[in-house]
């Protein structure tokens, strides 16, 4: 069998971070990435929604029909199917559940290539050779934590990812140090940032402080940071943070609902008032901090009034962008059993509510872009030059397009944001 591969990933940025590490590990073993005709196709699945699960199944059938690839599945849907014996007739060649995901490459080598040459778990990667969109822009996602203890009523992830487990700061620091000079930004990802360090006696602010003090990576950012992580202690640390220019002022904080009744049914453990106080405090520290969120519409017992409360909360809060999901029932979650007594909104109601929030999100995002006009920010250039313009990311992760004849990919420049054209920020070298 030829040693070629391609990896597909669904869902969260943790899956994306795992994808990058699997790509690099395969390359260490002499595999070549070949999207057109890989000998193995590895699919890192997601089970957060029914849609994500369905898309993974569709991809499996498509690959089986149109290629000769050996199909390996892992991730949350794969784990769920294995635990429940669902979809065992899917045409895959190897299924690896989440508890064994760290051994994915070892198992591929053993099961499909009949070799016992295992990876050295202490070895860090020496080169970045990946088609990943983040890697190509000089940005590297690193998983800092696994698992969740929260058991929100709608969420199946804790049942599939297991108990929280954190990587030690000195281990994460060593990985980052190994990439110094090769990357421009570290993106820290986790299943639940609140759980980072709970099992090791460390903290999230300790981690960022260590990266700032002990590494030379120019920028540090979060994929998402969860509301339980935004404590008074965290806000004080953020306010006092030295070298703020290295910390990206982007906070993706999942809200899920703007109705206290629905938040209680979801078992989120906070109120809208508490959430609003936290994000207002962030804005006091940095008015240009970009705050985004996740929202679920159509959860059990969500009335028109509950949705109106969510809409009003989002409209009047400093949140500038939302990712909107329609609720889908997940087997064996608390909500699965709650559905016996609570009514679920109709498909049409979910669709209407989703469209309304997406429209509001687009409006608020454009307003936030407008607020950035006239400021100067240190920006990271990414991607290629297109029509004489190249994309760069401001210090709050907002994209701006700059006219340039020289490819500045991976470089930092001070950019003055001068205008907005077709809902896109335009800047010039300052």
C-alpha positions as CSV (number, residue, x, y, z in Angstrom):
1,X,0.0,0.0,0.0
2,X,1.3,3.5,-0.9
3,X,2.1,5.7,2.0
4,X,-0.2,8.5,1.1
5,X,-3.0,10.1,3.2
6,X,-5.6,12.8,3.6
7,X,-7.3,13.9,6.8
8,X,-10.9,15.3,7.0
9,X,-12.1,17.1,10.1
10,X,-15.5,18.1,11.3
11,X,-16.6,20.3,14.2
12,X,-14.6,22.2,16.7
13,X,-11.1,23.6,16.7
14,X,-9.9,20.9,19.0
15,X,-10.6,18.5,16.2
16,X,-8.6,20.8,13.9
17,X,-5.7,20.9,16.3
18,X,-5.8,17.1,16.5
19,X,-5.9,16.9,12.7
20,X,-2.7,19.0,12.4
21,X,-0.8,16.8,14.8
22,X,-1.9,13.6,13.0
23,X,-0.8,15.1,9.7
24,X,2.6,15.9,11.1
25,X,2.9,12.5,12.8
26,X,2.1,10.7,9.5
27,X,4.7,12.8,7.7
28,X,7.2,11.7,10.3
29,X,6.5,8.2,9.2
30,X,7.1,8.9,5.6
31,X,3.5,9.5,4.5
32,X,2.7,12.1,1.8
33,X,-0.5,14.1,1.8
34,X,-2.4,13.4,-1.3
35,X,-6.0,14.6,-1.4
36,X,-6.8,13.3,-4.9
37,X,-5.7,9.7,-4.4
38,X,-4.7,8.8,-0.8
39,X,-4.1,5.2,0.3
40,X,-5.7,6.1,3.6
41,X,-8.5,8.6,4.3
42,X,-8.7,9.6,8.0
43,X,-11.9,11.3,9.2
44,X,-12.0,13.1,12.5
45,X,-15.8,13.2,13.3
46,X,-18.0,15.4,15.4
47,X,-21.2,14.5,17.2
48,X,-22.3,17.9,18.6
49,X,-25.3,18.0,16.2
50,X,-27.2,15.5,14.1
51,X,-26.1,17.5,11.0
52,X,-22.4,16.9,11.9
53,X,-23.0,13.2,12.3
54,X,-24.9,13.0,9.0
55,X,-22.2,14.8,7.1
56,X,-19.5,12.4,8.4
57,X,-21.6,9.4,7.2
58,X,-22.1,11.0,3.8
59,X,-18.4,11.6,3.4
60,X,-17.7,7.9,4.3
61,X,-20.1,6.7,1.6
62,X,-18.7,9.2,-0.9
63,X,-15.1,8.2,-0.3
64,X,-16.0,4.5,-0.6
65,X,-17.8,5.1,-3.8
66,X,-15.2,7.3,-5.5
67,X,-11.9,6.0,-4.3
68,X,-9.9,3.0,-3.3
69,X,-8.8,4.6,0.0
70,X,-8.7,2.7,3.3
71,X,-11.2,4.7,5.5
72,X,-10.3,5.3,9.1
73,X,-12.8,7.1,11.4
74,X,-12.2,8.6,14.8
75,X,-13.6,11.4,16.9
76,X,-16.9,11.8,18.7
77,X,-19.4,10.3,16.1
78,X,-17.0,7.4,15.6
79,X,-16.9,6.9,19.4
80,X,-20.7,7.2,19.7
81,X,-21.3,4.7,16.9
82,X,-18.9,2.2,18.5
83,X,-20.5,2.6,21.9
84,X,-24.0,2.2,20.7
85,X,-23.4,-0.3,17.8
86,X,-25.0,2.2,15.4
87,X,-24.1,2.4,11.8
88,X,-21.8,-0.6,12.1
89,X,-22.5,-1.3,8.4
90,X,-20.8,1.9,7.4
91,X,-18.0,1.0,4.9
92,X,-15.0,2.0,7.0
93,X,-11.9,-0.1,7.5
94,X,-10.9,1.0,11.0
95,X,-12.7,2.8,13.9
96,X,-10.7,4.4,16.7
97,X,-12.6,5.7,19.7
98,X,-11.6,8.9,21.5
99,X,-9.9,7.0,24.4
100,X,-7.4,5.7,21.8
101,X,-7.2,8.7,19.6
102,X,-3.7,9.6,20.8
103,X,-2.6,6.2,19.4
104,X,-4.4,6.7,16.0
105,X,-1.1,6.7,13.9
106,X,0.2,3.7,15.8
107,X,-3.0,1.8,15.2
108,X,-2.9,2.7,11.5
109,X,0.6,1.4,11.2
110,X,-0.1,-1.8,13.0
111,X,-3.5,-2.6,11.5
112,X,-3.1,-1.5,7.9
113,X,0.7,-1.6,7.4
114,X,1.6,-4.5,9.7
115,X,4.4,-2.6,11.4
116,X,5.1,-2.1,15.1
117,X,7.2,1.0,14.7
118,X,5.4,3.2,17.2
119,X,5.8,7.0,17.6
120,X,8.0,8.4,20.4
121,X,5.4,10.2,22.5
122,X,8.1,12.6,23.8
123,X,9.2,13.6,20.4
124,X,8.1,17.0,19.2
125,X,7.7,17.8,15.5
126,X,10.6,19.4,13.8
127,X,8.9,20.7,10.7
128,X,5.6,22.2,9.7
129,X,4.6,20.7,6.4
130,X,0.8,20.8,6.3
131,X,-2.0,21.9,4.0
132,X,-3.9,23.2,7.0
133,X,-5.2,26.8,6.5
134,X,-3.8,27.9,9.9
135,X,-0.4,26.3,9.4
136,X,0.0,27.9,6.0
137,X,-0.6,31.3,7.6
138,X,2.1,30.7,10.2
139,X,-0.5,29.8,12.9
140,X,-0.5,26.6,15.0
141,X,-3.4,25.2,17.0
142,X,-2.4,23.4,20.1
143,X,-4.8,21.3,22.2
144,X,-4.2,22.1,25.9
145,X,-7.0,20.1,27.5
146,X,-9.4,17.2,26.8
147,X,-12.8,16.2,28.2
148,X,-15.5,18.0,30.1
149,X,-17.2,17.7,33.6
150,X,-20.1,20.1,33.0
151,X,-22.7,17.8,31.4
152,X,-24.9,20.5,30.0
153,X,-28.2,18.9,29.3
154,X,-28.1,19.2,25.5
155,X,-24.5,18.1,25.1
156,X,-23.2,14.6,24.3
157,X,-19.5,15.6,24.3
158,X,-18.7,14.7,28.0
159,X,-20.0,11.2,27.3
160,X,-17.7,10.8,24.3
161,X,-14.6,12.8,25.4
162,X,-14.4,11.5,29.0
163,X,-13.2,13.2,32.2
164,X,-11.1,16.4,31.9
165,X,-7.4,15.9,31.4
166,X,-4.9,18.7,31.0
167,X,-1.5,18.8,29.5
168,X,1.2,20.1,31.8
169,X,2.4,23.7,31.1
170,X,6.1,22.6,30.8
171,X,5.0,20.1,28.1
172,X,3.0,22.6,26.2
173,X,5.8,25.2,26.6
174,X,8.3,22.7,25.1
175,X,6.1,22.1,22.0
176,X,5.8,25.9,21.5
177,X,9.6,26.4,21.9
178,X,10.2,23.7,19.3
179,X,8.3,25.8,16.8
180,X,9.9,29.1,17.6
181,X,11.1,30.9,14.4
182,X,8.6,28.7,12.4
183,X,5.3,30.2,13.5
184,X,3.8,33.5,14.2
185,X,0.8,32.6,16.4
186,X,-0.2,29.9,18.8
187,X,-4.0,29.2,19.1
188,X,-4.8,27.4,22.3
189,X,-7.8,25.0,22.0
190,X,-9.7,23.0,24.6
191,X,-12.9,21.1,25.1
192,X,-13.5,23.2,28.2
193,X,-11.0,25.8,29.2
194,X,-12.5,26.0,32.7
195,X,-11.2,22.5,33.3
196,X,-7.6,23.3,32.3
197,X,-5.2,22.7,35.2
198,X,-7.9,21.4,37.6
199,X,-6.2,18.0,37.5
200,X,-2.6,19.4,37.6
201,X,-2.8,22.3,40.0
202,X,-2.2,24.8,37.2
203,X,-4.3,27.5,35.6
204,X,-5.1,29.1,32.3
205,X,-3.5,32.4,33.2
206,X,-0.4,30.5,34.4
207,X,-0.2,28.9,31.0
208,X,-0.5,32.2,29.0
209,X,2.0,33.8,31.4
210,X,4.4,31.0,30.9
211,X,4.1,31.2,27.1
212,X,4.7,35.0,27.3
213,X,7.7,34.8,29.6
214,X,9.3,31.6,28.4
215,X,8.7,31.5,24.6
216,X,9.2,33.9,21.7
217,X,6.1,33.2,19.8
218,X,4.8,36.6,18.7
219,X,1.0,36.0,19.3
220,X,-1.1,33.9,21.6
221,X,-4.8,33.4,21.2
222,X,-7.7,31.2,22.2
223,X,-9.9,29.2,19.9
224,X,-12.7,29.5,22.4
225,X,-12.7,30.4,26.1
226,X,-15.7,29.3,28.2
227,X,-17.8,31.5,30.4
228,X,-16.7,29.7,33.6
229,X,-13.1,30.7,32.8
230,X,-13.9,34.4,32.8
231,X,-13.6,34.8,36.6
232,X,-12.7,38.0,38.6
233,X,-9.2,36.6,38.9
234,X,-9.0,36.1,35.1
235,X,-10.2,39.6,34.5
236,X,-7.7,41.1,36.9
237,X,-5.0,39.1,35.2
238,X,-6.1,40.3,31.7
239,X,-6.2,43.9,32.9
240,X,-2.7,43.6,34.4
241,X,-1.3,41.5,31.5
242,X,2.2,42.5,30.5
243,X,3.1,42.5,26.8
244,X,-0.6,42.8,25.8
245,X,0.5,43.2,22.2
246,X,1.3,39.5,22.1
247,X,-2.1,38.5,23.4
248,X,-4.9,38.5,20.7
249,X,-7.9,40.3,22.0
250,X,-10.5,37.8,20.6
251,X,-12.9,36.1,23.0
252,X,-15.2,33.4,21.6
253,X,-17.4,32.7,24.6
254,X,-20.3,30.3,24.2
255,X,-23.5,31.8,25.6
256,X,-26.1,29.3,24.1
257,X,-29.2,31.3,25.2
258,X,-30.2,34.8,26.3
259,X,-33.1,33.4,28.4
260,X,-32.5,32.6,32.0
261,X,-35.2,29.9,31.9
262,X,-33.5,28.2,28.9
263,X,-30.0,28.5,30.5
264,X,-31.4,26.8,33.6
265,X,-32.9,24.0,31.5
266,X,-29.6,23.7,29.6
267,X,-27.8,23.4,33.0
268,X,-25.3,26.1,32.0
269,X,-24.8,27.3,35.6
270,X,-24.9,31.0,35.0
271,X,-27.5,33.7,34.3
272,X,-27.6,36.3,31.5
273,X,-26.8,39.0,34.1
274,X,-23.6,37.2,35.1
275,X,-22.5,36.6,31.5
276,X,-23.2,40.3,30.6
277,X,-21.1,41.5,33.5
278,X,-18.1,39.4,32.4
279,X,-18.2,40.6,28.8
280,X,-18.7,44.2,29.8
281,X,-15.6,44.0,32.0
282,X,-13.6,42.7,29.0
283,X,-14.8,45.7,27.0
284,X,-13.8,48.1,29.8
285,X,-10.3,46.7,29.7
286,X,-10.2,46.9,25.8
287,X,-13.0,48.5,23.9
288,X,-11.6,46.9,20.7
289,X,-11.8,43.3,22.1
290,X,-13.7,41.2,19.6
291,X,-16.4,39.1,21.4
292,X,-18.1,36.3,19.6
293,X,-20.4,33.5,20.8
294,X,-22.4,30.3,20.1
295,X,-26.2,30.3,20.4
296,X,-28.6,27.4,20.2
297,X,-32.2,28.1,19.0
298,X,-35.1,25.8,19.5
299,X,-34.1,24.1,22.7
300,X,-36.8,22.3,24.7
301,X,-39.6,24.5,25.9
302,X,-38.2,27.6,24.2
303,X,-41.2,29.9,23.7
304,X,-41.5,32.9,21.5
305,X,-40.9,35.0,24.6
306,X,-37.7,33.1,25.5
307,X,-36.4,33.6,22.0
308,X,-37.3,37.3,22.1
309,X,-35.2,37.5,25.3
310,X,-32.3,35.9,23.5
311,X,-32.6,38.3,20.6
312,X,-32.8,41.3,22.8
313,X,-29.8,40.2,24.9
314,X,-27.7,39.7,21.8
315,X,-28.9,42.9,20.3
316,X,-28.0,45.0,23.3
317,X,-24.8,43.2,24.4
318,X,-21.2,43.9,23.3
319,X,-21.2,40.6,21.4
320,X,-20.3,41.3,17.8
321,X,-20.8,37.9,16.1
322,X,-22.7,34.7,16.8
323,X,-22.6,31.2,15.4
324,X,-26.2,29.9,15.4
325,X,-27.1,26.3,15.8
326,X,-30.5,24.7,15.7
327,X,-31.1,22.3,18.6
328,X,-31.0,18.6,17.7
329,X,-31.7,15.9,20.3
330,X,-28.7,13.8,21.2
331,X,-29.3,10.3,22.6
332,X,-28.7,9.6,26.3
333,X,-28.2,13.3,27.2
334,X,-30.3,14.8,30.0
335,X,-32.3,16.7,27.3
336,X,-33.1,13.4,25.6
337,X,-35.1,12.4,28.7
338,X,-36.4,15.9,29.4
339,X,-38.1,15.7,26.0
340,X,-40.6,13.3,27.5
341,X,-42.2,16.2,29.4
342,X,-41.0,19.3,27.5
343,X,-42.1,20.3,24.0
344,X,-39.5,20.9,21.3
345,X,-40.1,23.9,18.9
346,X,-41.1,23.0,15.4
347,X,-38.6,22.9,12.5
348,X,-40.2,26.0,11.0
349,X,-39.8,27.9,14.3
350,X,-36.2,26.9,14.6
351,X,-35.5,28.0,11.0
352,X,-37.2,31.3,11.5
353,X,-35.3,32.0,14.8
354,X,-32.0,31.0,13.3
355,X,-32.5,33.3,10.3
356,X,-33.3,36.2,12.6
357,X,-30.2,35.7,14.7
358,X,-27.9,35.3,11.7
359,X,-29.3,38.5,10.2
360,X,-28.6,40.3,13.6
361,X,-25.1,38.8,13.8
362,X,-24.3,40.1,10.3
363,X,-25.5,43.6,11.3
364,X,-23.6,43.7,14.5
365,X,-20.4,42.4,12.9
366,X,-20.5,45.1,10.3
367,X,-21.0,47.7,13.1
368,X,-17.9,46.3,14.8
369,X,-15.9,46.5,11.6
370,X,-17.0,50.2,11.3
371,X,-15.7,50.8,14.8
372,X,-12.3,49.6,13.8
373,X,-11.9,52.2,11.1
374,X,-9.4,54.9,12.0
375,X,-7.3,52.8,14.4
376,X,-3.7,51.4,13.9
377,X,-2.9,47.9,14.9
378,X,-0.1,45.5,14.6
379,X,-1.3,42.9,12.2
380,X,-0.3,39.4,11.0
381,X,-0.3,38.9,7.3
382,X,-1.8,35.6,6.1
383,X,-2.5,33.9,2.7
384,X,-1.6,35.0,-0.8
385,X,-1.9,38.2,-2.7
386,X,-5.1,38.4,-4.6
387,X,-5.9,41.3,-7.0
388,X,-3.1,43.3,-5.4
389,X,-4.4,42.9,-1.8
390,X,-3.3,40.6,1.0
391,X,-5.2,39.6,4.1
392,X,-3.9,40.5,7.6
393,X,-5.3,39.9,11.1
394,X,-5.6,42.8,13.5
395,X,-4.7,42.4,17.2
396,X,-8.4,41.3,17.8
397,X,-8.3,38.7,14.9
398,X,-10.4,40.9,12.6
399,X,-9.3,40.6,8.9
400,X,-8.2,43.6,7.0
401,X,-7.0,43.7,3.4
402,X,-3.9,45.7,2.5
403,X,-2.6,46.7,-1.0
404,X,0.9,45.3,-1.4
405,X,3.1,44.1,-4.2
406,X,5.3,42.0,-1.8
407,X,4.0,38.8,-0.2
408,X,4.1,39.5,3.5
409,X,2.7,36.1,4.6
410,X,3.8,35.4,8.2
411,X,5.1,38.9,8.8
412,X,3.8,41.6,11.2
413,X,3.3,45.1,10.2
414,X,1.5,48.1,11.7
415,X,-1.7,48.7,9.7
416,X,-3.9,51.8,9.7
417,X,-7.5,50.8,9.0
418,X,-8.7,53.4,6.5
419,X,-12.1,52.3,5.2
420,X,-14.6,49.6,4.5
421,X,-15.5,48.3,1.1
422,X,-18.2,45.6,0.4
423,X,-18.3,44.8,4.1
424,X,-14.5,44.3,4.3
425,X,-12.0,46.4,6.1
426,X,-9.3,48.1,4.0
427,X,-6.0,49.2,5.5
428,X,-2.6,50.5,4.6
429,X,0.9,50.0,5.9
430,X,1.5,52.5,8.7
